Amino acid sequence: MRLGVAITCATMLVLTSCGGSNGGDNNADTGGSSTANIDVCSLLSDEEVSAAIGSAPASEPTEPAGPFTGCKWGSGLLFVQIAQSATLITAPTETDCPSAGIGDESTMCSGSVKFLTNGIHTTVSTIEDISLEQLAAVATTLLPKLQD
């Protein structure tokens, strides 16, 4: 299971850096703020991470991947990635994922919750044993911070 989620995460990074998407122009200027100027690690406090997933390991910025900037907590425990986008960025394997009910558009697939708000695509994912409900709690905490 963990290997499958890790492969899916790696595939998403490759697809998005190569322009793979749900058909939209993901790098278009949407009028929202540039995500390159957002410190993703500062979006969540230790208390918020702990409330959502039960622990608060140290945060660490991730290397940019295509249009995404991000942060991780722990070694594969929790990843948050953001990119400026006019549409929700999905992989071909995510066509049957239900909505998470967060933001303008959203999906909730095995190992990840994605949402779009204010021209910002956000992915909250894990390769550990974090439930979709815990990932959705992180996403719900992030939503108002990206709408300002």
Helices and strands as residue ranges (DSSP letters): H 2-17, G 35-37, G 40-43, H 46-53, E 59-65, E 68-73, E 78-84, G 92-94, E 105-109, E 112-117, E 120-125, H 132-147
